[in-house]
Amino acid sequence: MNPLLSRLQPYPFERLKQLFADVTPAPNYRPISLGIGEPRHATPQFIKDALCAHTDGLASYPATAGEPRLRAAFTDWLARRYGLQLDPATQVLPVNGSREALFAFAQTVIDASKSKGLPEDAPIVVCPNPFYQIYEGAALLAGATPHYVPSLPERNFAVDWDSVPESVWRRTQLVYVCSPGNPTGAVMPLTEWEKLFALSERHGFVIASDECYSEIYFQGEPPLGGLQAAERLGRSSFKNLMAFTSLSKRSNVPGLRSGFVAGDAELIRAFLLYRTYHGGAMGPAVQAASIAAWSDEQHVAENRALYRQKFAEVTPLLAQVMDVRLPDAGFYLWAGVPAALGLSDTAFARELLAQYNVTVLPGSYLAREVAGSNPGAQRVRMALVAETSECLEAAQRIVQFIQSHST
């Protein structure tokens, strides 16, 4: 067996299952889960129709690079959304959802041979903390060492790139950026991109920009993307930069497993080679449904409006009793557990389930302890993915729970 597998930590939802193993949820309340970030709005009918209408191609092997029409749909969307002009033949590539691509990309980029077997020379993958656990697993299985950079409330949850020592940057081969962030919802501004690009030029590392929440936002202006930031800063070749996006949240099709990567043509070429051997081709019916989804914005605007209404109603209610505010984007609330309760984030989650049958995810499960501090501790992540009425009911129960413990 690959010995690197032993370095993987249990996934947050497995830890949540273990945390709740001996908890009996309150039977007088119907269960409401805010724990898993799985879109639950209805999938648009026209996407289903496109999927069902293109099953004739199932008798043929699809190309890993995807059909030209699919790649053109990617670049057309990038032009509309970000004002970018990319070559559909060389600068985009279909992937089976951003999750598998974010993992596989590290296997393409990381060169573990540079360490010569010495732990102190092992390549480093830098990622935010808290973070999407795929980044950590990808780093470990590529033979790299993760370095966790905190995103703290006093910085409006911006990643503190300045806290990374020069000795770490020198060994860094890959940096994962998540903007809008999971779980914080923070969007990285142009000044931070400029800082990260300068570090990439100096040390030669690759940037993987995870942007799967980019279409769920609450203010008038859509979130800045990594490629868009590069273009504004005169880096139109997108050297050492790859953006990852997906239809899962944008179009409510997590089961479709469809997304794409875009950026540096040299990285695309290497990633295509890897994916050809890895078996990363997208099925023809999924390609057809994806073309339909990327080509339509009306359903995206309607989906965004549902989230805006939901967050506008739920956030003020929870803000009465918790440290929580409207995020820049995404569909999570990253809420502080009131200190007056005297409960850890894990104890909060257990008691809430036991007394009010509401599931939330402890923030400490989404972060790692560094220098004695876990930046996710004493916070919980709430995924507002259900209908507004259900999310409001959950929020009301949480308010009641906190108020009952504060008296």
VENLIN-V435696 format. One record per backbone hydrogen bond with DSSP energy under -1.0 kcal/mol. CO is the residue of the C=O (numbers start at 1). NH is the residue of the N-H. E is the energy in kcal/mol with one decimal. If there is no record, write none. Layout:
BEGIN
co: {CO CO}
nh: {NH NH}
e: {E E}
END
This chain:
BEGIN
co: {2 3 4 5 11 11 12 13 14 15 16 18 20 26 32 34 36 44 45 46 47 48 49 55 57 63 67 68 69 70 71 72 73 74 75 76 77 78 78 79 87 91 93 95 95 97 98 99 100 101 104 105 106 111 112 113 115 118 119 123 124 124 125 126 127 129 132 133 134 135 136 137 139 140 145 147 149 150 152 152 153 155 159 160 161 165 166 171 173 174 175 177 181 185 186 189 190 191 192 193 194 195 196 197 198 199 200 206 207 208 209 210 211 213 216 225 226 227 228 229 230 231 235 238 240 241 242 243 244 245 247 253 258 259 260 261 262 264 265 266 267 268 269 270 271 272 273 274 275 275 283 284 285 286 287 288 289 290 291 293 297 298 299 300 301 302 303 304 305 306 307 308 309 310 311 314 315 318 318 322 323 328 331 333 335 338 339 344 345 346 347 348 349 350 351 352 353 353 357 359 361 362 363 366 370 373 374 376 378 379 380 381 382 383 387 388 389 390 391 392 393 394 395 396 397 398 399 400 401}
nh: {5 6 7 8 14 15 16 17 18 19 20 21 23 29 359 383 38 48 49 50 51 52 53 58 60 66 71 72 73 74 75 76 77 78 79 80 81 82 84 83 91 263 261 97 259 101 102 103 104 105 108 109 110 114 115 116 118 121 122 145 173 174 147 176 149 151 135 137 138 139 140 141 144 143 125 127 129 160 155 157 156 158 161 163 164 169 170 124 206 126 208 210 185 329 181 193 194 195 196 197 198 199 200 201 202 203 204 175 242 177 244 179 214 216 330 229 230 231 232 233 235 234 238 241 207 264 209 262 211 260 251 256 247 95 245 93 243 268 269 270 271 272 273 274 275 276 277 278 279 280 287 288 289 290 291 292 293 294 295 296 301 302 303 304 305 306 307 308 309 310 311 312 313 314 315 318 319 321 322 324 336 218 384 382 380 341 342 348 349 350 351 352 353 354 355 356 26 357 32 34 381 365 366 131 373 370 377 379 337 363 335 361 333 385 391 392 393 394 395 396 397 398 399 400 401 402 403 404 405}
e: {-1.8 -1.2 -1.6 -1.4 -1.2 -2.0 -2.2 -1.9 -1.9 -2.4 -2.0 -1.0 -2.0 -1.3 -2.4 -3.0 -1.9 -1.4 -2.8 -1.9 -2.0 -2.5 -1.9 -1.6 -1.9 -1.3 -2.1 -2.3 -1.6 -1.8 -2.2 -2.5 -1.9 -2.5 -1.9 -2.2 -3.2 -2.3 -1.4 -1.1 -2.7 -2.0 -2.5 -1.7 -2.2 -1.3 -2.9 -1.8 -2.8 -2.5 -1.2 -2.2 -2.5 -1.2 -1.5 -1.2 -2.1 -1.7 -1.2 -2.8 -2.6 -1.2 -2.6 -2.9 -2.6 -2.0 -2.0 -2.2 -2.8 -2.1 -2.6 -2.4 -2.8 -1.4 -2.1 -2.4 -2.0 -2.0 -1.6 -2.5 -2.0 -1.5 -1.7 -1.8 -1.6 -2.0 -2.1 -2.2 -2.4 -2.3 -3.1 -3.6 -1.9 -1.4 -1.9 -1.8 -2.6 -1.7 -2.3 -2.9 -2.0 -1.8 -2.3 -2.4 -1.9 -2.4 -2.7 -2.5 -2.3 -2.9 -3.0 -1.7 -1.7 -1.6 -3.1 -2.5 -2.3 -2.4 -2.2 -1.5 -3.3 -1.5 -1.9 -1.9 -2.6 -2.3 -3.2 -1.9 -2.7 -1.9 -2.8 -1.8 -2.6 -2.4 -2.3 -2.0 -3.2 -2.4 -2.2 -1.9 -2.8 -2.5 -1.8 -2.3 -2.8 -2.1 -1.3 -2.1 -1.3 -2.4 -2.3 -2.2 -2.2 -2.4 -2.5 -1.9 -2.2 -3.0 -1.3 -1.2 -2.3 -2.2 -2.1 -2.6 -2.1 -1.6 -1.7 -2.5 -2.3 -2.2 -3.0 -2.1 -1.4 -2.6 -2.0 -2.1 -2.4 -1.7 -1.9 -1.4 -2.3 -1.1 -2.2 -2.4 -2.6 -1.5 -1.5 -2.7 -1.9 -2.2 -2.7 -2.5 -1.9 -2.5 -2.4 -2.5 -1.5 -1.5 -2.1 -2.9 -2.8 -1.3 -1.7 -2.8 -1.5 -2.9 -1.7 -1.3 -2.9 -3.3 -2.3 -2.0 -2.3 -1.7 -2.2 -2.7 -2.1 -2.2 -2.4 -2.6 -2.1 -2.3 -2.6 -2.3 -2.8 -2.6 -2.8 -2.3 -1.3}
END
